[in-house]
Amino acid sequence: MFTTRPEILGTFGVVTSTHWLASSSGMAMLERGGNAFDAAVAAGFVLQVVEPHLVGPGGEVPIVFHSARTGETKVLCGQGTTPRAATIEHYTREGLELIPGNGLLATVIPGAFDAWLTLLHDHGTLPLADVLAPAIHYAENGHPLLPRVADTIAGLKDFFEREWPTSAAAFIPGGQLPAARSLFRNEALAGTWRRVLREAEAAGGNRERRIDKARDAFYRGFVAEEIERFAAANEVMDESGNRHRGVITADDMAGWQATYEAPVTYDYHGHTVSKIGPWGQGPVFLQTLALLKGIDLSAMDARGPEFVHTLTEAMKLAFADREFYYGDPNLVDVPTETLLSDAYNDERRKLIGEEASLELRPGAISGYEDQSGRVCAVLDRLSRITGAEAKSSEPTMADMRSARRGDTVHVDAIDAEGNMVAAMPSGGWLQSSPMIPSLGFMLNSRAQMFWLEPGLPASLAPGKRPRTTLTPSLAHKDGKPYMVFGTPGGDQQEQWQLQFFLRHVHHGFNLQEAIDLPMWHTAHFPSSFYPRDRKPGHLAIEESFPPETLDALKARGHRLDVMPQWSIGRMVAAARDDNGLLRAAATPRLMQAYAVGR
């Protein structure tokens, strides 16, 4: 099969991410004698600089990794929880029916910094100053501004200047829009990281002690104090059409830290896939595998209508269950074992018919009837809420809808010893909230994934993790750690990852071939993002599929949204064979993701 670029092969190490500068920075850590954990952390911090429309220091990151030293595969949860004052009562008193998709009320505790430093502390080898050096360099000296970042800033120019002046000062200096591919700097962010390093170095001690002191500077020091001051002092316009202050405090920051947990896993055709739990959408991937387990996908054309239809209908069922049952398992009872069981999915599989389904069809689980009824009531009201806002002609709201939404980034790394990391950083986008000028970064908007009705698995509550869309993947093959992979894309993340994985497993395509094949996704189920709309029967699909595939899907009742070729998905992946051969690949879509290695 023709590919846009070669699958990278080597034996020393590989790094792949959604930006070439991050991939190269991660590889530089391997060249310095670091391991895959050092590489992933360095790449993760660089992504905060070079893709500010998709991720920032105020965001979050779930990580799934395998340690060659311990032989364990684990999840590191860098998803922050809600502040103590984030109650349904407070938000409804503010006149809200949905949590806005931006502004300060949508903020949860920034989790990425502690997660990255925990990974570095426990599994890396290099000093923090070395790992942060590439990110500081690009923030201080400039990086070539991606055209999509320039377009995002241009789309928000009027709104920033009218409502978020600190963002206007940072991203539109002197009132002049930055040009695509021009050098763009964030010296305030570089200053924040340099101060963190100074305070860490002043504490003395060994490498691990200095990393701990850097974490203190962020969560129990000047960074947390500045976040509280900014959130309390500023009433910020958000997508509700009104201005609100934030509720996050320095005490909230001080009481939080990243945590380890066991992955949720599923065995499928000689592979065991490890995902984050139902505080994210990771089990959707696994449940879809369970639904497809009894279907001969290998006999289907990887570009054919039967393959696309079958995967789409299976995903619709798994995503419907996400809406009705997923939440933070620390605080709510999630029937994960049932959702992944053969008995449950054998029954659910019978719903995959010849025609495209147009209904949201969750499964019935004994003991959850009342909860399901409440979810149904909320979804019934959703069309009224979103429909009313869609008719609004208020200028501020029109500005916000016209701006590009934030998204996510991804990084994978594998070293010669067999350490593997898959990380999905997100949040703290330049669109999410105003720049905190003293820190050089924005806060996240992940709380928009909560509901403001009580009694739901994803109801807003203090100290709760939002049911995030972030979902990195790690797969074992024949019992041995084999592959890490992922893609940005919100609700599309699991869909694009599944297509890649199944084409690799069932059709034998290598990593780059599987990534380059035409892709698709559905928005049939409620969006995780404000205003939480859904498109029954929707199927966005690249025009590079054969015409007969598109015609057959339309005939089955799928409501096609035919997209330009090379416009869907941002997959990256890396793998390690039994003989030590390393592989890596990255999508050509958007012309910025890159795999490197040797």
PEGI-V718177 format. One record per residue. N is the residue number from 1. RES is the residue in one small letter. SS is DSSP state (@ for helix, = for strand, . for the rest). PHI is phi as a letter, one per 20 degrees, with the letter a starting at -180 (NA if undefined). Layout:
n->N res->RES ss->SS phi->PHI
n->N res->RES ss->SS phi->PHI
This chain:
n->1 res->m ss->. phi->NA
n->2 res->f ss->. phi->f
n->3 res->t ss->. phi->c
n->4 res->t ss->. phi->f
n->5 res->r ss->. phi->b
n->6 res->p ss->. phi->f
n->7 res->e ss->. phi->f
n->8 res->i ss->= phi->f
n->9 res->l ss->= phi->c
n->10 res->g ss->= phi->a
n->11 res->t ss->. phi->c
n->12 res->f ss->. phi->e
n->13 res->g ss->= phi->r
n->14 res->v ss->= phi->c
n->15 res->v ss->= phi->c
n->16 res->t ss->= phi->c
n->17 res->s ss->= phi->b
n->18 res->t ss->. phi->e
n->19 res->h ss->. phi->b
n->20 res->w ss->@ phi->f
n->21 res->l ss->@ phi->f
n->22 res->a ss->@ phi->f
n->23 res->s ss->@ phi->f
n->24 res->s ss->@ phi->f
n->25 res->s ss->@ phi->f
n->26 res->g ss->@ phi->f
n->27 res->m ss->@ phi->f
n->28 res->a ss->@ phi->f
n->29 res->m ss->@ phi->f
n->30 res->l ss->@ phi->f
n->31 res->e ss->@ phi->f
n->32 res->r ss->. phi->e
n->33 res->g ss->. phi->o
n->34 res->g ss->. phi->f
n->35 res->n ss->. phi->d
n->36 res->a ss->@ phi->f
n->37 res->f ss->@ phi->f
n->38 res->d ss->@ phi->g
n->39 res->a ss->@ phi->f
n->40 res->a ss->@ phi->f
n->41 res->v ss->@ phi->f
n->42 res->a ss->@ phi->f
n->43 res->a ss->@ phi->f
n->44 res->g ss->@ phi->f
n->45 res->f ss->@ phi->f
n->46 res->v ss->@ phi->f
n->47 res->l ss->@ phi->g
n->48 res->q ss->@ phi->f
n->49 res->v ss->@ phi->e
n->50 res->v ss->@ phi->e
n->51 res->e ss->. phi->c
n->52 res->p ss->. phi->f
n->53 res->h ss->. phi->e
n->54 res->l ss->. phi->c
n->55 res->v ss->= phi->a
n->56 res->g ss->. phi->b
n->57 res->p ss->. phi->f
n->58 res->g ss->= phi->e
n->59 res->g ss->. phi->e
n->60 res->e ss->= phi->c
n->61 res->v ss->= phi->b
n->62 res->p ss->= phi->e
n->63 res->i ss->= phi->c
n->64 res->v ss->= phi->d
n->65 res->f ss->= phi->b
n->66 res->h ss->= phi->c
n->67 res->s ss->. phi->e
n->68 res->a ss->. phi->f
n->69 res->r ss->. phi->f
n->70 res->t ss->. phi->e
n->71 res->g ss->. phi->m
n->72 res->e ss->. phi->d
n->73 res->t ss->= phi->d
n->74 res->k ss->= phi->c
n->75 res->v ss->= phi->d
n->76 res->l ss->= phi->d
n->77 res->c ss->= phi->e
n->78 res->g ss->= phi->d
n->79 res->q ss->. phi->e
n->80 res->g ss->. phi->f
n->81 res->t ss->= phi->e
n->82 res->t ss->. phi->f
n->83 res->p ss->. phi->f
n->84 res->r ss->. phi->f
n->85 res->a ss->. phi->e
n->86 res->a ss->. phi->e
n->87 res->t ss->. phi->d
n->88 res->i ss->@ phi->g
n->89 res->e ss->@ phi->f
n->90 res->h ss->@ phi->f
n->91 res->y ss->@ phi->f
n->92 res->t ss->@ phi->f
n->93 res->r ss->@ phi->f
n->94 res->e ss->. phi->f
n->95 res->g ss->. phi->n
n->96 res->l ss->. phi->d
n->97 res->e ss->. phi->d
n->98 res->l ss->= phi->c
n->99 res->i ss->. phi->f
n->100 res->p ss->. phi->g
n->101 res->g ss->. phi->e
n->102 res->n ss->. phi->b
n->103 res->g ss->. phi->n
n->104 res->l ss->. phi->e
n->105 res->l ss->. phi->f
n->106 res->a ss->. phi->e
n->107 res->t ss->. phi->e
n->108 res->v ss->. phi->d
n->109 res->i ss->. phi->f
n->110 res->p ss->. phi->f
n->111 res->g ss->. phi->d
n->112 res->a ss->@ phi->f
n->113 res->f ss->@ phi->g
n->114 res->d ss->@ phi->f
n->115 res->a ss->@ phi->f
n->116 res->w ss->@ phi->f
n->117 res->l ss->@ phi->f
n->118 res->t ss->@ phi->f
n->119 res->l ss->@ phi->f
n->120 res->l ss->@ phi->f
n->121 res->h ss->@ phi->f
n->122 res->d ss->@ phi->e
n->123 res->h ss->@ phi->c
n->124 res->g ss->. phi->e
n->125 res->t ss->. phi->c
n->126 res->l ss->. phi->e
n->127 res->p ss->. phi->f
n->128 res->l ss->@ phi->g
n->129 res->a ss->@ phi->f
n->130 res->d ss->@ phi->f
n->131 res->v ss->@ phi->f
n->132 res->l ss->@ phi->e
n->133 res->a ss->@ phi->g
n->134 res->p ss->@ phi->f
n->135 res->a ss->@ phi->f
n->136 res->i ss->@ phi->f
n->137 res->h ss->@ phi->g
n->138 res->y ss->@ phi->f
n->139 res->a ss->@ phi->f
n->140 res->e ss->@ phi->e
n->141 res->n ss->@ phi->e
n->142 res->g ss->. phi->o
n->143 res->h ss->= phi->c
n->144 res->p ss->= phi->f
n->145 res->l ss->. phi->f
n->146 res->l ss->. phi->f
n->147 res->p ss->@ phi->g
n->148 res->r ss->@ phi->f
n->149 res->v ss->@ phi->f
n->150 res->a ss->@ phi->f
n->151 res->d ss->@ phi->f
n->152 res->t ss->@ phi->f
n->153 res->i ss->@ phi->f
n->154 res->a ss->@ phi->f
n->155 res->g ss->@ phi->f
n->156 res->l ss->@ phi->d
n->157 res->k ss->@ phi->g
n->158 res->d ss->@ phi->f
n->159 res->f ss->@ phi->f
n->160 res->f ss->@ phi->g
n->161 res->e ss->@ phi->f
n->162 res->r ss->@ phi->e
n->163 res->e ss->@ phi->d
n->164 res->w ss->. phi->c
n->165 res->p ss->@ phi->f
n->166 res->t ss->@ phi->f
n->167 res->s ss->@ phi->f
n->168 res->a ss->@ phi->f
n->169 res->a ss->@ phi->f
n->170 res->a ss->@ phi->e
n->171 res->f ss->@ phi->d
n->172 res->i ss->. phi->c
n->173 res->p ss->@ phi->f
n->174 res->g ss->@ phi->m
n->175 res->g ss->@ phi->m
n->176 res->q ss->. phi->d
n->177 res->l ss->. phi->f
n->178 res->p ss->. phi->f
n->179 res->a ss->. phi->e
n->180 res->a ss->. phi->g
n->181 res->r ss->. phi->m
n->182 res->s ss->. phi->f
n->183 res->l ss->= phi->f
n->184 res->f ss->= phi->c
n->185 res->r ss->. phi->d
n->186 res->n ss->. phi->c
n->187 res->e ss->@ phi->f
n->188 res->a ss->@ phi->f
n->189 res->l ss->@ phi->f
n->190 res->a ss->@ phi->g
n->191 res->g ss->@ phi->f
n->192 res->t ss->@ phi->f
n->193 res->w ss->@ phi->f
n->194 res->r ss->@ phi->f
n->195 res->r ss->@ phi->f
n->196 res->v ss->@ phi->g
n->197 res->l ss->@ phi->f
n->198 res->r ss->@ phi->f
n->199 res->e ss->@ phi->f
n->200 res->a ss->@ phi->f
n->201 res->e ss->@ phi->f
n->202 res->a ss->@ phi->f
n->203 res->a ss->. phi->f
n->204 res->g ss->. phi->m
n->205 res->g ss->. phi->n
n->206 res->n ss->. phi->e
n->207 res->r ss->@ phi->g
n->208 res->e ss->@ phi->f
n->209 res->r ss->@ phi->f
n->210 res->r ss->@ phi->f
n->211 res->i ss->@ phi->f
n->212 res->d ss->@ phi->f
n->213 res->k ss->@ phi->f
n->214 res->a ss->@ phi->f
n->215 res->r ss->@ phi->f
n->216 res->d ss->@ phi->f
n->217 res->a ss->@ phi->f
n->218 res->f ss->@ phi->e
n->219 res->y ss->@ phi->e
n->220 res->r ss->. phi->c
n->221 res->g ss->. phi->c
n->222 res->f ss->@ phi->f
n->223 res->v ss->@ phi->f
n->224 res->a ss->@ phi->f
n->225 res->e ss->@ phi->f
n->226 res->e ss->@ phi->f
n->227 res->i ss->@ phi->f
n->228 res->e ss->@ phi->f
n->229 res->r ss->@ phi->g
n->230 res->f ss->@ phi->f
n->231 res->a ss->@ phi->f
n->232 res->a ss->@ phi->f
n->233 res->a ss->@ phi->e
n->234 res->n ss->. phi->c
n->235 res->e ss->. phi->e
n->236 res->v ss->= phi->d
n->237 res->m ss->= phi->f
n->238 res->d ss->. phi->c
n->239 res->e ss->. phi->f
n->240 res->s ss->. phi->f
n->241 res->g ss->. phi->n
n->242 res->n ss->. phi->c
n->243 res->r ss->= phi->d
n->244 res->h ss->= phi->b
n->245 res->r ss->. phi->e
n->246 res->g ss->. phi->e
n->247 res->v ss->. phi->d
n->248 res->i ss->. phi->f
n->249 res->t ss->. phi->c
n->250 res->a ss->@ phi->f
n->251 res->d ss->@ phi->f
n->252 res->d ss->@ phi->g
n->253 res->m ss->@ phi->f
n->254 res->a ss->@ phi->f
n->255 res->g ss->. phi->e
n->256 res->w ss->. phi->d
n->257 res->q ss->. phi->b
n->258 res->a ss->. phi->f
n->259 res->t ss->= phi->c
n->260 res->y ss->= phi->e
n->261 res->e ss->= phi->b
n->262 res->a ss->. phi->f
n->263 res->p ss->. phi->f
n->264 res->v ss->= phi->e
n->265 res->t ss->= phi->c
n->266 res->y ss->= phi->b
n->267 res->d ss->= phi->e
n->268 res->y ss->= phi->b
n->269 res->h ss->. phi->l
n->270 res->g ss->. phi->n
n->271 res->h ss->= phi->d
n->272 res->t ss->= phi->d
n->273 res->v ss->= phi->e
n->274 res->s ss->= phi->d
n->275 res->k ss->= phi->c
n->276 res->i ss->. phi->f
n->277 res->g ss->. phi->f
n->278 res->p ss->. phi->f
n->279 res->w ss->. phi->f
n->280 res->g ss->. phi->c
n->281 res->q ss->. phi->d
n->282 res->g ss->@ phi->g
n->283 res->p ss->@ phi->f
n->284 res->v ss->@ phi->g
n->285 res->f ss->@ phi->g
n->286 res->l ss->@ phi->f
n->287 res->q ss->@ phi->f
n->288 res->t ss->@ phi->f
n->289 res->l ss->@ phi->f
n->290 res->a ss->@ phi->f
n->291 res->l ss->@ phi->f
n->292 res->l ss->@ phi->e
n->293 res->k ss->. phi->g
n->294 res->g ss->. phi->e
n->295 res->i ss->. phi->c
n->296 res->d ss->. phi->e
n->297 res->l ss->@ phi->f
n->298 res->s ss->@ phi->f
n->299 res->a ss->@ phi->e
n->300 res->m ss->. phi->e
n->301 res->d ss->. phi->f
n->302 res->a ss->. phi->f
n->303 res->r ss->. phi->d
n->304 res->g ss->. phi->e
n->305 res->p ss->@ phi->f
n->306 res->e ss->@ phi->f
n->307 res->f ss->@ phi->f
n->308 res->v ss->@ phi->f
n->309 res->h ss->@ phi->f
n->310 res->t ss->@ phi->f
n->311 res->l ss->@ phi->f
n->312 res->t ss->@ phi->f
n->313 res->e ss->@ phi->f
n->314 res->a ss->@ phi->f
n->315 res->m ss->@ phi->f
n->316 res->k ss->@ phi->g
n->317 res->l ss->@ phi->f
n->318 res->a ss->@ phi->f
n->319 res->f ss->@ phi->f
n->320 res->a ss->@ phi->f
n->321 res->d ss->@ phi->f
n->322 res->r ss->@ phi->g
n->323 res->e ss->@ phi->f
n->324 res->f ss->@ phi->e
n->325 res->y ss->@ phi->c
n->326 res->y ss->. phi->e
n->327 res->g ss->. phi->a
n->328 res->d ss->. phi->f
n->329 res->p ss->. phi->f
n->330 res->n ss->. phi->f
n->331 res->l ss->. phi->c
n->332 res->v ss->. phi->c
n->333 res->d ss->. phi->e
n->334 res->v ss->. phi->d
n->335 res->p ss->. phi->e
n->336 res->t ss->@ phi->f
n->337 res->e ss->@ phi->f
n->338 res->t ss->@ phi->f
n->339 res->l ss->@ phi->f
n->340 res->l ss->. phi->d
n->341 res->s ss->. phi->f
n->342 res->d ss->@ phi->f
n->343 res->a ss->@ phi->f
n->344 res->y ss->@ phi->f
n->345 res->n ss->@ phi->f
n->346 res->d ss->@ phi->f
n->347 res->e ss->@ phi->f
n->348 res->r ss->@ phi->f
n->349 res->r ss->@ phi->f
n->350 res->k ss->. phi->f
n->351 res->l ss->. phi->e
n->352 res->i ss->. phi->f
n->353 res->g ss->. phi->d
n->354 res->e ss->. phi->e
n->355 res->e ss->. phi->d
n->356 res->a ss->. phi->f
n->357 res->s ss->. phi->f
n->358 res->l ss->. phi->d
n->359 res->e ss->. phi->d
n->360 res->l ss->. phi->e
n->361 res->r ss->. phi->c
n->362 res->p ss->. phi->f
n->363 res->g ss->. phi->e
n->364 res->a ss->. phi->e
n->365 res->i ss->. phi->c
n->366 res->s ss->. phi->g
n->367 res->g ss->. phi->n
n->368 res->y ss->. phi->d
n->369 res->e ss->@ phi->f
n->370 res->d ss->@ phi->f
n->371 res->q ss->@ phi->f
n->372 res->s ss->@ phi->f
n->373 res->g ss->@ phi->f
n->374 res->r ss->@ phi->f
n->375 res->v ss->@ phi->f
n->376 res->c ss->@ phi->g
n->377 res->a ss->@ phi->f
n->378 res->v ss->@ phi->f
n->379 res->l ss->@ phi->f
n->380 res->d ss->@ phi->f
n->381 res->r ss->@ phi->f
n->382 res->l ss->@ phi->f
n->383 res->s ss->@ phi->f
n->384 res->r ss->@ phi->f
n->385 res->i ss->@ phi->f
n->386 res->t ss->@ phi->f
n->387 res->g ss->@ phi->f
n->388 res->a ss->@ phi->f
n->389 res->e ss->@ phi->f
n->390 res->a ss->@ phi->f
n->391 res->k ss->. phi->e
n->392 res->s ss->. phi->f
n->393 res->s ss->. phi->d
n->394 res->e ss->. phi->f
n->395 res->p ss->@ phi->g
n->396 res->t ss->@ phi->f
n->397 res->m ss->@ phi->f
n->398 res->a ss->@ phi->f
n->399 res->d ss->@ phi->g
n->400 res->m ss->@ phi->f
n->401 res->r ss->@ phi->f
n->402 res->s ss->@ phi->f
n->403 res->a ss->. phi->f
n->404 res->r ss->. phi->f
n->405 res->r ss->. phi->f
n->406 res->g ss->. phi->f
n->407 res->d ss->. phi->b
n->408 res->t ss->= phi->b
n->409 res->v ss->. phi->c
n->410 res->h ss->. phi->b
n->411 res->v ss->= phi->b
n->412 res->d ss->= phi->c
n->413 res->a ss->= phi->b
n->414 res->i ss->= phi->c
n->415 res->d ss->= phi->d
n->416 res->a ss->. phi->f
n->417 res->e ss->. phi->f
n->418 res->g ss->. phi->o
n->419 res->n ss->. phi->f
n->420 res->m ss->= phi->c
n->421 res->v ss->= phi->c
n->422 res->a ss->= phi->c
n->423 res->a ss->= phi->c
n->424 res->m ss->= phi->c
n->425 res->p ss->= phi->f
n->426 res->s ss->= phi->a
n->427 res->g ss->= phi->n
n->428 res->g ss->. phi->m
n->429 res->w ss->. phi->f
n->430 res->l ss->. phi->f
n->431 res->q ss->. phi->e
n->432 res->s ss->. phi->e
n->433 res->s ss->. phi->a
n->434 res->p ss->. phi->f
n->435 res->m ss->. phi->f
n->436 res->i ss->= phi->e
n->437 res->p ss->. phi->f
n->438 res->s ss->. phi->f
n->439 res->l ss->. phi->d
n->440 res->g ss->. phi->n
n->441 res->f ss->= phi->b
n->442 res->m ss->. phi->d
n->443 res->l ss->= phi->e
n->444 res->n ss->. phi->e
n->445 res->s ss->. phi->c
n->446 res->r ss->@ phi->f
n->447 res->a ss->@ phi->f
n->448 res->q ss->@ phi->f
n->449 res->m ss->@ phi->e
n->450 res->f ss->. phi->e
n->451 res->w ss->= phi->d
n->452 res->l ss->. phi->e
n->453 res->e ss->. phi->d
n->454 res->p ss->. phi->f
n->455 res->g ss->. phi->n
n->456 res->l ss->. phi->d
n->457 res->p ss->. phi->f
n->458 res->a ss->. phi->d
n->459 res->s ss->= phi->f
n->460 res->l ss->. phi->f
n->461 res->a ss->. phi->b
n->462 res->p ss->. phi->f
n->463 res->g ss->. phi->m
n->464 res->k ss->. phi->d
n->465 res->r ss->= phi->e
n->466 res->p ss->. phi->f
n->467 res->r ss->. phi->f
n->468 res->t ss->. phi->f
n->469 res->t ss->. phi->e
n->470 res->l ss->. phi->f
n->471 res->t ss->. phi->b
n->472 res->p ss->. phi->f
n->473 res->s ss->= phi->c
n->474 res->l ss->= phi->c
n->475 res->a ss->= phi->c
n->476 res->h ss->= phi->e
n->477 res->k ss->= phi->c
n->478 res->d ss->. phi->l
n->479 res->g ss->. phi->n
n->480 res->k ss->= phi->d
n->481 res->p ss->= phi->g
n->482 res->y ss->= phi->c
n->483 res->m ss->= phi->b
n->484 res->v ss->= phi->c
n->485 res->f ss->= phi->a
n->486 res->g ss->= phi->r
n->487 res->t ss->. phi->b
n->488 res->p ss->. phi->f
n->489 res->g ss->. phi->p
n->490 res->g ss->@ phi->l
n->491 res->d ss->@ phi->f
n->492 res->q ss->@ phi->e
n->493 res->q ss->@ phi->g
n->494 res->e ss->@ phi->f
n->495 res->q ss->@ phi->f
n->496 res->w ss->@ phi->f
n->497 res->q ss->@ phi->f
n->498 res->l ss->@ phi->f
n->499 res->q ss->@ phi->g
n->500 res->f ss->@ phi->f
n->501 res->f ss->@ phi->f
n->502 res->l ss->@ phi->f
n->503 res->r ss->@ phi->f
n->504 res->h ss->@ phi->f
n->505 res->v ss->@ phi->f
n->506 res->h ss->@ phi->e
n->507 res->h ss->@ phi->d
n->508 res->g ss->. phi->m
n->509 res->f ss->. phi->f
n->510 res->n ss->. phi->f
n->511 res->l ss->@ phi->g
n->512 res->q ss->@ phi->f
n->513 res->e ss->@ phi->f
n->514 res->a ss->@ phi->f
n->515 res->i ss->@ phi->f
n->516 res->d ss->@ phi->f
n->517 res->l ss->. phi->f
n->518 res->p ss->. phi->g
n->519 res->m ss->. phi->c
n->520 res->w ss->= phi->b
n->521 res->h ss->= phi->a
n->522 res->t ss->. phi->c
n->523 res->a ss->. phi->d
n->524 res->h ss->. phi->f
n->525 res->f ss->. phi->e
n->526 res->p ss->. phi->f
n->527 res->s ss->. phi->f
n->528 res->s ss->. phi->f
n->529 res->f ss->. phi->d
n->530 res->y ss->. phi->g
n->531 res->p ss->. phi->e
n->532 res->r ss->. phi->m
n->533 res->d ss->. phi->e
n->534 res->r ss->. phi->c
n->535 res->k ss->. phi->c
n->536 res->p ss->. phi->g
n->537 res->g ss->. phi->m
n->538 res->h ss->= phi->f
n->539 res->l ss->= phi->b
n->540 res->a ss->= phi->e
n->541 res->i ss->= phi->b
n->542 res->e ss->= phi->f
n->543 res->e ss->. phi->f
n->544 res->s ss->. phi->f
n->545 res->f ss->. phi->f
n->546 res->p ss->. phi->g
n->547 res->p ss->@ phi->g
n->548 res->e ss->@ phi->f
n->549 res->t ss->@ phi->f
n->550 res->l ss->@ phi->f
n->551 res->d ss->@ phi->f
n->552 res->a ss->@ phi->f
n->553 res->l ss->@ phi->f
n->554 res->k ss->@ phi->f
n->555 res->a ss->@ phi->f
n->556 res->r ss->. phi->f
n->557 res->g ss->. phi->o
n->558 res->h ss->. phi->f
n->559 res->r ss->= phi->e
n->560 res->l ss->= phi->f
n->561 res->d ss->= phi->c
n->562 res->v ss->= phi->f
n->563 res->m ss->= phi->d
n->564 res->p ss->. phi->g
n->565 res->q ss->. phi->f
n->566 res->w ss->. phi->m
n->567 res->s ss->. phi->c
n->568 res->i ss->. phi->d
n->569 res->g ss->. phi->n
n->570 res->r ss->. phi->c
n->571 res->m ss->. phi->f
n->572 res->v ss->= phi->c
n->573 res->a ss->= phi->b
n->574 res->a ss->= phi->b
n->575 res->a ss->= phi->b
n->576 res->r ss->= phi->c
n->577 res->d ss->. phi->f
n->578 res->d ss->. phi->g
n->579 res->n ss->. phi->e
n->580 res->g ss->. phi->n
n->581 res->l ss->. phi->f
n->582 res->l ss->= phi->d
n->583 res->r ss->= phi->c
n->584 res->a ss->= phi->b
n->585 res->a ss->= phi->b
n->586 res->a ss->= phi->b
n->587 res->t ss->. phi->f
n->588 res->p ss->. phi->e
n->589 res->r ss->@ phi->f
n->590 res->l ss->@ phi->m
n->591 res->m ss->@ phi->l
n->592 res->q ss->. phi->b
n->593 res->a ss->. phi->f
n->594 res->y ss->= phi->b
n->595 res->a ss->= phi->d
n->596 res->v ss->= phi->c
n->597 res->g ss->= phi->r
n->598 res->r ss->. phi->b
